[in-house]
Amino acid sequence: MHSPNHTQLKPSYLRLLGRVVLTLAALVPALTVLLLTACGEASSESLEELRENLDYVFAQDRVATVQFQPVDGFDAMETAFLASGDKSYHQSGFQFEDKSTPSVGLRLKGTVLEGAGLAEEKYSLKINTNYFDAERFLLLDKLDFDNGSPDPSMMREVLASRLYRAMGVPAPRTAFARVSADGTDLGLYTMIQNVDKRLLREFYGQEEGADDGNLYRCVAPYCTLRWRGDAKINYFTTACDEEDGCGLVLKSNETDPALNDYADVIDLLDFLNNSSDEDFAAGVEAVLDVDQLLRTMAVGAAITDYEGLLGAYDDFYLYHRPDTGLWVFIPWDQNKSFGRSRCANDTVPTNPVQKPWCQNESRPLFDRIMAVPRFAAAYRAHLTTLLNDWFTPEKMQVWIDQYDALIQPELATDTAYAWTVADYELALGDGIAGAKAPGLATFIAARRTLLLDLLAAEDAGGEE
């Protein structure tokens, strides 16, 4: 155990021993999977079938038709939310295109103040397909339907997801859906894959328990990735407005006493914050998937994903892979990317090639990663690849045009859309006058130029 008064660094041999113990502990879920397989109790869900279902649900060439039939009625759900902030799951029939199931859990997502929900023209929604013990619909567990209200283009989530995935980052899939409840049209939504075991399995498979590790969601506050002591209570609290708590919220293995004590993430933060510079540079690649983090940072810096890992420390995931023992970061909630955050374009107070994160405050993990020359060079290389291969005005315009052809006709008849069709068209190009969100085309061109110029200056400085 760590000393409650953590005033000096551990000797390197003790830290190495700690990592060996962590690695052995990480193998426990893998051994469990092997034992369950031998007993015939392992999951019968094939990876191929899961990916086929994900391809179907998140098809990029159509707006899916989704219908809900809540047992108690959608109006009753809204009434309960407004009266008491009720976000519990209600039983509902669910139809997706021509496939249906009689029972999923459906709940409203929204803002609750002083015990009452705030009314919205279009509520974001979430479903849990086996909440009422039904068979998982198309092997999926949970699915989010985002109303897109902060984003007049309705594209920030889907474009960000596509860029992250193009760079090999395990980001959720996205697609569009036209949703109705009790036969009443609710409008156009963005469907977002939930970050859960299915997403982990899609990226990492099941060998050696690759999808059975501890998954934490970072929910502000209390999620700064700083060392706050060796107790779970220092990193997680229920004294907040979030349903599942705030800080580092464990989203898997919650009921397993051998895995839910936060020992693994506390040891991670201890190493990231308290190891010597020498031990950090030599040992971080045995703890963290550094290359994946650098790719995540490159995309985040390009699209100004400054509400999550690089900015407000809110809404991203940390996953501890049992098969490798490495930690990985998973992005989430991108509707404030592409210039909608407070740190966009020339207002970023730091050079995003030298310091990819928002604000001048110290960020121990990023400070230390970028202080290692080979990691800083790898980050710039990933950023260059992104800017040359993916984040170009031409490539991005192809994607924008593809989605525009799908959703503009839908928005024209979406009476709950928070903007006008004229606003939408401006949001794709030069932007809406006075709005916080710049136009996508304008932002992409300006951001790419800025980053290329900074990279060129960095290269020139290195040659002097």
C-alpha positions in Angstrom: 0.0 0.0 0.0 1.1 3.6 -0.5 1.9 5.7 2.5 -0.9 8.1 3.2 1.8 10.9 3.3 3.3 10.3 -0.1 6.2 12.7 0.2 9.0 10.8 -1.6 9.3 8.7 -4.7 9.6 5.0 -4.5 12.9 3.3 -5.3 13.0 2.1 -8.9 13.2 -1.5 -7.9 9.9 -1.2 -5.9 8.2 0.5 -8.8 9.3 -2.3 -11.1 8.0 -4.8 -8.6 4.7 -2.9 -8.5 4.4 -3.2 -12.3 5.1 -6.9 -12.2 2.3 -7.3 -9.6 0.0 -5.3 -11.8 0.8 -7.4 -14.8 0.1 -10.6 -12.9 -3.2 -9.1 -11.6 -4.1 -8.1 -15.1 -3.8 -11.8 -16.2 -6.5 -12.9 -13.7 -9.5 -12.0 -16.0 -7.7 -13.7 -18.9 -7.4 -16.9 -16.9 -11.0 -16.6 -15.9 -12.0 -16.4 -19.5 -10.0 -19.5 -20.3 -11.6 -21.4 -17.4 -15.1 -20.3 -18.5 -14.4 -21.4 -22.1 -13.4 -24.8 -20.8 -16.6 -25.0 -18.9 -18.7 -23.9 -21.9 -19.7 -20.6 -20.2 -17.8 -18.1 -22.4 -19.8 -15.6 -24.5 -21.3 -17.2 -27.6 -21.2 -13.8 -29.4 -18.8 -14.1 -32.3 -16.6 -11.1 -33.1 -17.6 -11.4 -36.8 -21.3 -11.3 -36.0 -20.8 -8.3 -33.6 -19.0 -6.3 -36.3 -21.6 -7.2 -38.9 -24.3 -5.9 -36.6 -22.4 -2.7 -35.9 -21.9 -2.2 -39.6 -25.7 -2.6 -40.1 -26.7 -0.3 -37.2 -24.1 2.4 -37.9 -24.4 2.3 -41.7 -23.1 5.5 -43.2 -25.3 5.6 -46.3 -28.8 6.0 -44.7 -30.8 7.7 -42.0 -32.2 4.8 -39.9 -35.8 4.7 -39.0 -36.3 4.1 -35.2 -39.6 3.8 -33.4 -40.3 3.5 -29.7 -43.5 2.3 -28.0 -43.0 2.9 -24.2 -45.4 0.7 -22.2 -46.5 3.8 -20.1 -46.3 6.2 -23.0 -43.6 8.7 -23.9 -45.7 11.6 -22.6 -45.7 9.9 -19.1 -41.9 9.6 -19.3 -41.6 13.3 -20.1 -44.0 14.2 -17.3 -42.0 12.2 -14.7 -38.7 13.8 -15.9 -40.0 17.3 -15.6 -41.6 16.7 -12.2 -38.7 14.9 -10.5 -35.8 14.6 -12.9 -36.6 11.0 -13.5 -33.9 9.3 -15.6 -34.8 5.7 -14.9 -35.3 3.2 -17.6 -38.9 2.6 -18.8 -39.9 -0.5 -20.7 -40.5 0.1 -24.3 -40.9 -1.7 -27.6 -38.2 -0.8 -30.1 -38.1 -1.0 -33.9 -34.9 -0.4 -35.9 -35.6 -0.4 -39.6 -37.3 -3.7 -40.2 -36.0 -5.4 -37.0 -37.8 -5.1 -33.7 -37.8 -6.3 -30.1 -40.7 -6.0 -27.6 -38.7 -4.8 -24.6 -35.8 -2.4 -24.2 -35.0 0.1 -21.4 -35.6 3.6 -22.6 -34.7 6.8 -20.6 -34.5 10.5 -21.2 -31.3 12.4 -20.9 -31.4 16.0 -19.9 -30.5 18.7 -17.3 -31.9 18.4 -13.8 -31.9 21.4 -11.5 -33.2 21.4 -7.9 -34.8 18.0 -8.5 -36.7 18.9 -11.6 -35.9 18.3 -15.3 -35.6 21.1 -17.7 -38.0 21.0 -20.7 -36.5 20.6 -24.2 -37.9 20.5 -27.6 -36.0 17.3 -28.3 -34.6 15.2 -25.5 -31.5 13.1 -26.0 -32.3 9.4 -25.3 -30.5 6.3 -24.2 -31.6 2.6 -24.5 -30.4 -0.5 -22.7 -31.4 -3.4 -24.8 -31.3 -6.0 -22.0 -32.3 -3.9 -19.0 -35.5 -5.9 -18.6 -33.7 -9.2 -19.1 -34.4 -9.4 -22.8 -31.9 -10.7 -25.3 -29.4 -8.1 -26.5 -30.8 -6.5 -29.6 -28.3 -7.2 -32.5 -25.8 -8.0 -29.7 -25.7 -4.4 -28.6 -26.1 -3.4 -25.0 -26.6 0.4 -24.9 -27.1 3.0 -27.5 -27.3 6.8 -27.3 -29.5 9.1 -29.4 -28.1 12.6 -29.2 -30.3 15.5 -30.1 -27.3 17.5 -31.4 -28.8 20.8 -30.1 -25.4 22.6 -29.5 -24.3 21.9 -33.0 -26.1 23.5 -35.9 -24.3 21.3 -38.4 -25.3 18.1 -36.7 -22.0 16.7 -37.9 -19.4 17.3 -35.3 -19.9 14.0 -33.6 -19.8 11.9 -36.8 -16.8 13.8 -38.3 -14.8 13.5 -35.1 -15.6 9.8 -34.7 -14.5 9.1 -38.3 -11.2 11.0 -37.8 -10.4 9.2 -34.6 -11.1 5.8 -36.1 -9.2 6.7 -39.3 -6.1 7.2 -37.0 -6.7 3.9 -35.2 -8.2 5.3 -32.0 -11.0 3.3 -30.4 -13.7 5.9 -30.8 -17.5 5.1 -30.8 -19.2 4.6 -34.1 -21.9 7.1 -35.1 -24.7 7.4 -37.6 -28.1 9.2 -38.1 -31.6 8.2 -37.2 -35.1 9.6 -37.5 -36.8 8.8 -34.3 -40.5 8.6 -33.3 -42.3 7.6 -30.1 -45.9 6.5 -29.8 -46.2 7.4 -33.5 -45.1 11.0 -32.9 -42.0 12.2 -34.8 -39.2 13.3 -32.5 -36.9 14.4 -35.2 -33.3 13.7 -36.4 -30.8 12.2 -34.0 -27.2 11.2 -34.0 -26.8 7.6 -32.8 -23.6 7.0 -30.8 -22.2 3.6 -29.9 -21.8 3.2 -26.2 -18.3 2.7 -24.8 -18.7 -0.7 -23.2 -17.5 -4.3 -23.6 -18.8 -4.5 -27.2 -16.7 -1.6 -28.3 -13.7 -3.0 -26.5 -14.3 -6.4 -28.2 -14.6 -4.7 -31.6 -11.2 -3.2 -31.3 -9.3 -5.7 -29.1 -11.1 -9.0 -29.6 -11.5 -11.5 -26.8 -8.2 -13.4 -26.7 -6.7 -13.4 -23.2 -9.7 -11.5 -21.8 -8.9 -8.4 -23.9 -12.4 -7.1 -23.4 -12.7 -7.9 -19.6 -10.6 -5.2 -18.1 -11.5 -2.2 -15.9 -13.2 0.6 -17.9 -13.4 4.0 -16.2 -15.3 7.0 -17.4 -13.9 10.4 -16.5 -16.7 12.7 -15.4 -15.8 16.2 -14.1 -15.0 17.2 -11.5 -12.4 15.1 -9.6 -10.9 13.7 -12.9 -7.7 15.6 -13.4 -5.4 12.5 -13.7 -3.4 14.1 -10.8 -2.2 12.2 -7.8 -4.7 12.7 -4.9 -3.6 9.9 -2.6 -4.0 6.2 -2.4 -7.7 5.9 -1.5 -10.6 5.2 -3.9 -12.5 8.1 -2.3 -9.9 10.5 -3.6 -10.9 9.7 -7.2 -14.6 9.0 -7.1 -17.6 10.6 -5.5 -21.4 10.3 -5.6 -21.8 13.9 -4.2 -22.6 15.3 -7.6 -25.5 15.6 -10.1 -24.3 12.7 -12.2 -26.4 9.5 -12.0 -23.3 7.2 -11.6 -21.1 9.6 -9.7 -18.2 11.9 -10.7 -14.5 11.5 -11.0 -13.1 8.2 -12.4 -16.3 6.2 -12.6 -15.9 2.4 -12.9 -18.1 1.1 -15.7 -17.1 -2.6 -15.8 -16.4 -5.2 -13.1 -18.3 -2.9 -10.7 -19.4 -5.8 -8.4 -16.2 -7.7 -8.5 -14.4 -7.1 -5.1 -11.1 -8.2 -6.7 -11.3 -5.6 -9.4 -13.4 -2.7 -8.1 -11.1 -1.3 -5.5 -9.5 1.2 -7.9 -6.0 -0.2 -7.1 -5.1 -0.4 -10.8 -5.9 3.2 -11.6 -4.4 4.5 -8.4 -1.1 2.7 -9.2 -1.3 4.2 -12.8 -1.7 7.7 -11.4 1.0 7.2 -8.9 3.4 6.2 -11.6 2.3 9.0 -14.0 2.7 11.7 -11.3 5.3 10.5 -8.9 7.9 8.5 -10.8 11.3 10.1 -11.5 11.8 11.6 -14.9 14.2 8.8 -15.7 11.9 6.0 -14.5 9.0 7.7 -16.4 10.8 7.8 -19.7 12.1 4.3 -19.3 8.9 2.7 -18.0 5.8 4.5 -19.3 5.5 2.3 -22.4 5.1 -0.7 -20.1 2.2 1.0 -18.4 0.5 3.1 -21.1 -0.2 2.6 -24.8 1.8 5.7 -25.6 1.5 5.5 -29.3 -2.3 5.3 -29.1 -2.3 8.3 -26.7 -0.2 10.3 -29.1 -2.6 9.6 -32.0 -5.5 10.6 -29.8 -3.7 13.8 -28.9 -3.0 14.5 -32.6 -6.7 14.2 -33.6 -7.8 16.1 -30.5 -5.5 19.0 -31.2 -6.7 19.2 -34.9 -10.4 19.2 -34.1 -10.0 21.1 -30.8 -11.5 18.4 -28.7 -10.9 20.5 -25.6 -13.8 19.4 -23.5 -12.3 16.0 -22.9 -8.8 14.6 -22.3 -7.0 17.7 -23.7 -9.2 20.3 -22.0 -11.8 20.2 -19.3 -10.9 16.6 -18.2 -14.5 15.6 -18.8 -16.1 12.8 -20.7 -13.4 10.4 -21.9 -12.7 6.8 -20.9 -9.6 5.0 -19.5 -9.4 1.2 -20.2 -6.9 -1.3 -18.6 -6.3 -4.1 -21.1 -5.9 -7.5 -19.4 -4.2 -9.0 -22.5 -1.3 -6.4 -22.6 -1.5 -4.8 -19.2 -1.5 -1.4 -21.0 -3.9 1.5 -20.4 -5.7 3.2 -23.3 -7.7 6.4 -23.7 -11.1 6.4 -25.5 -12.6 9.7 -26.6 -16.3 10.6 -26.0 -18.8 13.4 -26.5 -17.5 15.4 -29.5 -20.4 17.9 -30.2 -18.1 20.8 -29.0 -15.2 19.9 -31.3 -14.3 21.7 -34.5 -14.0 25.1 -32.9 -17.0 25.1 -30.5 -14.9 24.9 -27.4 -13.3 27.9 -25.6 -9.9 27.0 -27.1 -10.2 27.2 -30.8 -7.9 28.5 -33.5 -5.7 31.4 -32.5 -7.4 31.7 -29.1 -5.5 28.6 -27.9 -3.1 30.0 -25.2 -0.4 27.5 -26.1 1.2 26.2 -29.2 -0.8 23.0 -30.1 2.3 21.5 -31.8 4.4 21.9 -28.6 1.5 21.7 -26.1 -1.6 19.9 -27.6 -3.7 20.6 -24.5 -5.9 23.6 -23.7 -4.8 26.2 -21.1 -1.4 27.0 -19.7 -1.9 25.1 -16.4 0.4 22.1 -15.8 -0.8 18.8 -17.0 1.5 16.2 -15.5 0.8 13.4 -18.0 1.1 15.6 -21.1 4.0 17.6 -19.7 5.9 14.5 -19.1 5.0 12.8 -22.4 6.0 15.8 -24.4 9.2 16.2 -22.4 10.5 12.9 -23.8 12.0 13.8 -27.2 11.0 10.5 -29.0 7.4 10.9 -27.9 7.3 14.6 -28.9 8.7 13.6 -32.3 6.1 10.7 -32.7 3.3 13.1 -31.8 4.4 15.5 -34.6 4.7 12.6 -37.0 1.1 11.5 -36.2 -0.1 15.0 -36.5 1.6 15.4 -39.9 0.0 12.1 -41.1 -3.4 13.3 -40.0 -3.0 16.7 -41.8 -1.8 15.1 -45.0 -4.0 12.0 -45.2 -7.3 12.9 -43.5 -7.7 16.4 -42.1 -7.6 18.2 -45.5 -10.3 20.5 -46.9 -10.8 18.1 -49.8 -11.2 14.9 -47.8 -13.3 16.5 -45.1 -15.6 18.1 -47.7 -16.3 14.7 -49.2 -17.5 13.5 -45.8 -19.5 16.7 -45.2 -21.2 16.4 -48.6 -22.0 12.7 -47.9 -23.7 13.5 -44.6 -25.3 16.7 -46.0 -27.1 14.6 -48.7 -28.5 12.4 -45.9 -29.6 14.9 -43.3 -30.6 18.1 -45.0 -33.9 16.7 -46.2 -34.5 15.4 -42.7 -33.8 18.7 -41.0 -36.2 20.5 -43.4 -39.1 18.6 -41.8 -37.7 18.4 -38.2 -39.8 20.8 -36.2 -37.7 20.2 -33.1 -34.4 21.2 -34.8 -33.0 24.0 -32.7 -31.8 26.0 -35.7 -33.1 26.9 -39.2 -32.2 25.2 -42.5 -30.4 28.5 -43.4 -28.4 28.3 -40.2 -27.5 24.7 -41.1 -26.2 25.6 -44.5 -24.1 28.4 -43.0 -22.8 26.0 -40.3 -21.3 23.8 -43.0 -19.4 26.7 -44.7 -18.5 30.1 -43.3 -20.5 29.9 -40.0 -23.4 31.7 -38.4 -22.8 35.3 -37.6 -22.6 35.7 -33.8 -22.7 32.0 -33.1 -20.2 30.3 -30.9 -19.6 27.6 -33.5 -17.5 28.5 -36.6 -18.5 27.0 -40.0 -17.0 23.6 -40.6 -15.2 24.4 -43.9 -13.8 27.6 -42.6 -12.6 26.0 -39.4 -11.0 23.0 -41.1 -9.0 25.1 -43.5 -7.9 27.6 -40.9 -7.0 25.0 -38.3 -5.0 22.9 -40.8 -3.1 26.0 -42.0 -2.3 26.9 -38.4 -1.0 23.5 -37.6 1.1 23.1 -40.7 2.7 26.5 -40.1 3.5 25.5 -36.6 5.0 22.2 -37.6 7.1 23.9 -40.3 8.4 26.4 -37.7 9.1 23.5 -35.3 11.1 21.7 -38.0 13.0 24.9 -38.9 13.8 25.5 -35.3 15.1 22.0 -35.0 17.5 22.5 -37.9 19.1 25.6 -36.5 
